Amino acid sequence: MLGHQPFHYHSPEELARDIERLGLDIPLTPDFSSLAAPLDCGRFRLPNRFVVLPMEGCDGTGDGAPDELTYRRYRRFASGGAGLLWVEACAVVHEGRANPRQLWIHKGNVAAFARMLEEARRAAEETMGAAHRPVFVLQLTHSGRYSKPGRKPAPIIAHHSKFLDPVMGLPPDYPLITDDELERLEDVYVEAARCALEAGFDAVDVKACHRYLVSELHASFTRENSRYGGPEFENRTRFFRNVVQKIRDRVPRIAVTTRMNAYDAMPYPYGWGMAQDGSDRPDLSEPLRLAGFLAENGAPLVNITIGNPYFNPYVNRPFDLPIAGAPLPPEHPLEGVARFLHIVREAQQKFPGLPVVGGGYSWLRQFLPHVAAAAVERGWVSLVGGGRMAFAYPDFPREVLSGRALDPEKVCVACSACTQIMRDGGRTGCVPRDAAIYEPIYKAGRAEALDTIRKEAASCRQCNDPTCVPKCPAGVNVPKFIQAIVDGRYRDAYETIREANVLAAVCGYVCPSETLCESGCINEHYSEPVPIRHLQRWVSRMALEEGWSREARPRRAATGFRVAVVGAGAAGVAAAVTLASCGHDVTLLDRRPAPGGVARETIPLDRLPEDILRRELEDALAASGAVERRQFELNAANTVDTLLAEGFDAVLVAAGLSSSIPLPGAARPQAGVFGALEFLRRVKHEGARVSGAVAVLGGGNTAIDAALSALRAGAQDVFVVYRRSFAEMPAWPEERDAAVRAGVHFLVLTQPLDYVSDETGRLVGVKVARTRLGAPDESGRRRPEVIAGTGHVLPCDLVVEAIGQAVDDAVRAALPGVEFTRQGTVRVQPGTLQTTRDRVWAAGDLVNGGATVVQAVAEGMRAAREIDAALKGAGVAPGQ
């Protein structure tokens, strides 16, 4: 007996040898003509024997309509030439969705389904000709115990299972769906069928397989005192039979069928189609009885499947590799192919006049048609289904029908990656064969999966004197929070981070960890640094989802002191939250109605998702419990004097740097030149579009953000013009490398000198010159020196100045008594963040000249602690 082995065949003869070795009855033939034969199925005439089985893409919209990837999938399926397209599981109610993006048909989205069918039929005609009309069946479902319409599973079960309940963590008293709820649900199926007819489907499938709700009802032997359960076949199949008959009676213009399990491979009394001796042997008497009911009620065909993809996936889809954490199957995949073949064979031979669809062929790869054609020839099956094969190789039917061999480089490789994407919560398809779309989705899902996170966390060496912590501006106790993840104490991990960094999630997205904490990780000397930022982002996002970030933070007794924090960016929010926790009354002032500062205004959404920023800022402020928010703009009329006169005991200025520095000495054209902050705001919030060539002046992170934003906004070419070398570029390596991969051109050792404009005053180019590097300047980097005679014009249609940011003149005017450094930043007293003005502190970019978000957070929290100490140690009553 051969154990599990991956596919390793290069000819039908090699395959046949293993079939014989295993003692299996799996026929093969080189004659595929039976697969091209048309077939009458009730009112339909199918053009061939190929069926695309229902393969969920998990890519519908929030309201259940098909989305762009769904449309694409069915265009590809239809153009592949199959005679029957069995459209994937489509929920009949929201709470019955298996994932938040599962299709769900209702009156509000019928037009979207109609569009999907129209596009699919047109695609089929384009490749197969006008005479080719595939039939479309919509699978109607309620996911039952596998319902997950939101972020968390929400099982709806028909009976308790000693096999499935423990896996799902369901207690013995978990409630069952009631008979009354089931009776009402029957009519919902009817309404869904009516919507399917309106959309243009030819038939509906009342899904009864893979242990979703209807399938579970069929196995509900232990459901007591119920019209829909117990030992009687009539009770356990009542729901299914009622739905089929009601659709026939009330929606007579649409055909009704099912994809049903004939064998659960789960011992009686918890499995359907099982011998009652408690073994794994099949007993198809009840499934065949139900097939007989369908035949008597005019079903055009029946689709037979087996097993449970969540419990014993190898039973219904033999594979080479399992999903993460799952064991290899206990049998050779050919045993699974044979089992499926012969269970379908029994059904087909019991009802020779009822066309039966069979599956389980995809593991056979390029030899799928050899077995499928032989099974059709022998009368074991009428129609041959391909699910995973259709994902990988959507035109495989057309290849066979055209007399071409299947290409081994296109077939499904049974790697389970399409299933893995679903388990990881992504939109699914074939990872290796449709890699441009699904490889990034797969990798992103794997990166966020719990097994990956735990493995990454376990790589931390838990150093006694960790070198990563001093590299974090906020001083997060990295080993402590990572160990909490290893232990499964996710809330503790989050609280450890939040203790040092109140904007843990935001920093988890935008921190340059490769130059901060991870640069100090000694693990990089052995393999790779621990992905600290990724772990922080993961647990902090969980805190947002679970609501931990919004729960009230401990607050000391009220002090009566009032503190004004000006600027609701990272530094300001961090300071306000920390001051509130110290017991002070805090007013957070900002010229914008919503908090977020420069991060909200300019950081591109691909680096910092809007919902993450918004939720964490709102949660942090709500959790503080004592922060009042008010719109206020610093200017000559609204100064720190104004705030102190209002009765605030201290003022923290964290207004940021809101002006872009222009190109020194340049004659600015009337049009075509933007400061980086203005440009990023326009692209992010106004959807501004650009065209032609864009030159970005500067080499920092803002320059990289501007360059990538210009590409996304439509620029044909983007040039980053930087006067030093690539090595001196201050942009973070990860962001810089992302720009290189995206196709941004880097003109290093190139000094921008001036602008060139046309007679209308519009920019047409930038005067630049080559540079060489001389001795280091005060920054420690080698000074660029212009090389004489190298000046030339770089033609461009738009320039973005990302040379640096400065304090806005209006902010300067609002800070009387506050001194500024030669670099234009606020001067603070040595060792503190207190300015040269009494009772006024500063933090964030105003002080550091524009650094990282995490440094802004750290400075905001530090300034808050200084203010708290100053107020409590001054011996002065509040308001004095």
TATATA-V234781 format. One record per residue. N is the residue number from 0. PSI is psi in whole degrees, 0 to 359 (999 if undefined). Layout:
# TATATA-V234781
((N:PSI) (N:PSI))
This chain:
# TATATA-V234781
((0:127) (1:137) (2:194) (3:133) (4:143) (5:164) (6:129) (7:42) (8:142) (9:2) (10:158) (11:330) (12:318) (13:318) (14:316) (15:326) (16:319) (17:326) (18:316) (19:318) (20:324) (21:353) (22:34) (23:156) (24:86) (25:109) (26:155) (27:149) (28:147) (29:354) (30:111) (31:11) (32:331) (33:335) (34:341) (35:354) (36:134) (37:164) (38:132) (39:125) (40:93) (41:237) (42:355) (43:150) (44:110) (45:137) (46:342) (47:184) (48:11) (49:139) (50:131) (51:115) (52:159) (53:114) (54:110) (55:135) (56:347) (57:43) (58:28) (59:175) (60:176) (61:329) (62:11) (63:359) (64:157) (65:147) (66:186) (67:320) (68:329) (69:312) (70:314) (71:315) (72:316) (73:335) (74:317) (75:315) (76:312) (77:321) (78:346) (79:347) (80:359) (81:147) (82:341) (83:127) (84:113) (85:99) (86:142) (87:166) (88:129) (89:116) (90:151) (91:344) (92:155) (93:315) (94:351) (95:9) (96:140) (97:344) (98:161) (99:347) (100:13) (101:146) (102:148) (103:110) (104:136) (105:176) (106:330) (107:348) (108:18) (109:321) (110:325) (111:321) (112:323) (113:319) (114:318) (115:315) (116:319) (117:314) (118:321) (119:315) (120:322) (121:321) (122:321) (123:319) (124:323) (125:325) (126:331) (127:350) (128:161) (129:335) (130:346) (131:115) (132:98) (133:155) (134:141) (135:122) (136:132) (137:125) (138:114) (139:133) (140:159) (141:123) (142:349) (143:237) (144:347) (145:21) (146:135) (147:70) (148:344) (149:210) (150:332) (151:152) (152:144) (153:71) (154:140) (155:108) (156:152) (157:334) (158:166) (159:138) (160:128) (161:346) (162:318) (163:324) (164:313) (165:323) (166:325) (167:357) (168:30) (169:128) (170:164) (171:334) (172:15) (173:132) (174:149) (175:153) (176:137) (177:163) (178:319) (179:320) (180:320) (181:319) (182:319) (183:325) (184:332) (185:316) (186:334) (187:320) (188:320) (189:316) (190:322) (191:321) (192:322) (193:319) (194:320) (195:318) (196:316) (197:325) (198:338) (199:11) (200:150) (201:330) (202:162) (203:150) (204:121) (205:94) (206:127) (207:47) (208:167) (209:27) (210:24) (211:182) (212:308) (213:320) (214:320) (215:323) (216:320) (217:334) (218:16) (219:56) (220:329) (221:1) (222:119) (223:153) (224:49) (225:143) (226:347) (227:24) (228:180) (229:188) (230:338) (231:129) (232:318) (233:321) (234:313) (235:333) (236:5) (237:313) (238:310) (239:312) (240:322) (241:316) (242:314) (243:313) (244:323) (245:320) (246:317) (247:318) (248:320) (249:338) (250:65) (251:344) (252:358) (253:138) (254:154) (255:133) (256:195) (257:153) (258:113) (259:148) (260:135) (261:347) (262:116) (263:341) (264:39) (265:121) (266:146) (267:142) (268:27) (269:354) (270:156) (271:142) (272:28) (273:147) (274:143) (275:12) (276:7) (277:5) (278:183) (279:8) (280:140) (281:148) (282:102) (283:12) (284:316) (285:313) (286:322) (287:326) (288:321) (289:323) (290:323) (291:320) (292:317) (293:316) (294:318) (295:334) (296:23) (297:17) (298:134) (299:339) (300:172) (301:144) (302:118) (303:134) (304:179) (305:164) (306:188) (307:113) (308:343) (309:338) (310:312) (311:66) (312:331) (313:342) (314:316) (315:348) (316:90) (317:140) (318:165) (319:317) (320:139) (321:174) (322:168) (323:132) (324:351) (325:150) (326:163) (327:150) (328:153) (329:13) (330:164) (331:138) (332:329) (333:332) (334:322) (335:319) (336:315) (337:318) (338:312) (339:313) (340:314) (341:334) (342:317) (343:319) (344:317) (345:320) (346:315) (347:319) (348:337) (349:325) (350:75) (351:337) (352:356) (353:109) (354:131) (355:135) (356:133) (357:161) (358:199) (359:13) (360:341) (361:329) (362:338) (363:353) (364:234) (365:350) (366:10) (367:311) (368:334) (369:316) (370:317) (371:314) (372:321) (373:321) (374:320) (375:315) (376:318) (377:356) (378:20) (379:337) (380:153) (381:326) (382:142) (383:121) (384:142) (385:121) (386:288) (387:326) (388:323) (389:323) (390:312) (391:321) (392:70) (393:337) (394:20) (395:325) (396:318) (397:324) (398:313) (399:316) (400:335) (401:1) (402:14) (403:147) (404:149) (405:140) (406:119) (407:339) (408:1) (409:343) (410:163) (411:137) (412:14) (413:45) (414:351) (415:9) (416:327) (417:324) (418:320) (419:319) (420:316) (421:315) (422:329) (423:1) (424:19) (425:176) (426:132) (427:155) (428:196) (429:117) (430:308) (431:329) (432:342) (433:50) (434:328) (435:326) (436:313) (437:342) (438:313) (439:323) (440:317) (441:312) (442:322) (443:319) (444:318) (445:322) (446:330) (447:356) (448:147) (449:318) (450:324) (451:315) (452:314) (453:322) (454:316) (455:317) (456:323) (457:345) (458:350) (459:132) (460:357) (461:55) (462:143) (463:320) (464:80) (465:131) (466:353) (467:325) (468:314) (469:340) (470:349) (471:119) (472:331) (473:349) (474:34) (475:136) (476:86) (477:308) (478:324) (479:314) (480:328) (481:321) (482:324) (483:324) (484:315) (485:321) (486:355) (487:14) (488:75) (489:324) (490:317) (491:322) (492:315) (493:316) (494:327) (495:318) (496:313) (497:332) (498:327) (499:341) (500:104) (501:347) (502:58) (503:318) (504:314) (505:313) (506:331) (507:340) (508:321) (509:356) (510:139) (511:71) (512:332) (513:339) (514:353) (515:247) (516:315) (517:338) (518:341) (519:2) (520:120) (521:349) (522:336) (523:340) (524:348) (525:321) (526:268) (527:152) (528:150) (529:131) (530:75) (531:314) (532:318) (533:317) (534:320) (535:316) (536:317) (537:310) (538:329) (539:325) (540:323) (541:321) (542:321) (543:316) (544:322) (545:347) (546:6) (547:324) (548:342) (549:347) (550:143) (551:135) (552:152) (553:138) (554:131) (555:169) (556:145) (557:135) (558:337) (559:350) (560:144) (561:132) (562:133) (563:130) (564:118) (565:115) (566:118) (567:35) (568:199) (569:313) (570:316) (571:315) (572:317) (573:318) (574:315) (575:316) (576:318) (577:318) (578:320) (579:321) (580:339) (581:357) (582:3) (583:156) (584:123) (585:135) (586:123) (587:117) (588:138) (589:150) (590:343) (591:153) (592:335) (593:145) (594:166) (595:333) (596:218) (597:327) (598:314) (599:323) (600:320) (601:335) (602:124) (603:151) (604:332) (605:339) (606:325) (607:98) (608:138) (609:319) (610:328) (611:311) (612:311) (613:312) (614:319) (615:320) (616:313) (617:319) (618:318) (619:317) (620:320) (621:320) (622:335) (623:327) (624:355) (625:36) (626:117) (627:142) (628:143) (629:143) (630:134) (631:132) (632:123) (633:129) (634:187) (635:334) (636:340) (637:92) (638:180) (639:332) (640:319) (641:315) (642:317) (643:323) (644:335) (645:350) (646:6) (647:139) (648:339) (649:155) (650:132) (651:123) (652:118) (653:50) (654:354) (655:182) (656:110) (657:5) (658:134) (659:138) (660:127) (661:164) (662:117) (663:133) (664:4) (665:148) (666:105) (667:126) (668:164) (669:334) (670:150) (671:358) (672:130) (673:147) (674:151) (675:318) (676:318) (677:317) (678:313) (679:321) (680:316) (681:319) (682:317) (683:316) (684:339) (685:356) (686:30) (687:142) (688:150) (689:169) (690:169) (691:214) (692:136) (693:130) (694:128) (695:121) (696:119) (697:167) (698:17) (699:188) (700:325) (701:322) (702:319) (703:316) (704:317) (705:319) (706:313) (707:324) (708:323) (709:318) (710:312) (711:333) (712:0) (713:1) (714:141) (715:322) (716:138) (717:129) (718:126) (719:118) (720:114) (721:135) (722:342) (723:191) (724:172) (725:322) (726:326) (727:352) (728:125) (729:349) (730:146) (731:139) (732:318) (733:317) (734:319) (735:315) (736:326) (737:322) (738:321) (739:314) (740:329) (741:348) (742:14) (743:137) (744:135) (745:117) (746:87) (747:168) (748:42) (749:120) (750:118) (751:135) (752:317) (753:174) (754:154) (755:128) (756:163) (757:187) (758:342) (759:358) (760:8) (761:141) (762:138) (763:348) (764:175) (765:131) (766:127) (767:164) (768:153) (769:152) (770:161) (771:160) (772:130) (773:217) (774:156) (775:146) (776:193) (777:341) (778:350) (779:351) (780:153) (781:134) (782:132) (783:136) (784:126) (785:135) (786:119) (787:142) (788:7) (789:5) (790:141) (791:174) (792:130) (793:109) (794:136) (795:161) (796:343) (797:143) (798:137) (799:120) (800:109) (801:45) (802:333) (803:175) (804:156) (805:165) (806:134) (807:143) (808:324) (809:325) (810:317) (811:316) (812:338) (813:3) (814:60) (815:137) (816:354) (817:123) (818:155) (819:151) (820:174) (821:332) (822:355) (823:9) (824:164) (825:132) (826:129) (827:157) (828:145) (829:130) (830:2) (831:180) (832:17) (833:136) (834:184) (835:359) (836:131) (837:137) (838:15) (839:125) (840:165) (841:154) (842:161) (843:208) (844:331) (845:331) (846:316) (847:356) (848:7) (849:93) (850:234) (851:161) (852:319) (853:327) (854:322) (855:316) (856:314) (857:318) (858:322) (859:315) (860:322) (861:316) (862:321) (863:318) (864:323) (865:317) (866:316) (867:314) (868:320) (869:317) (870:316) (871:337) (872:359) (873:340) (874:22) (875:139) (876:151) (877:139) (878:355) (879:999))
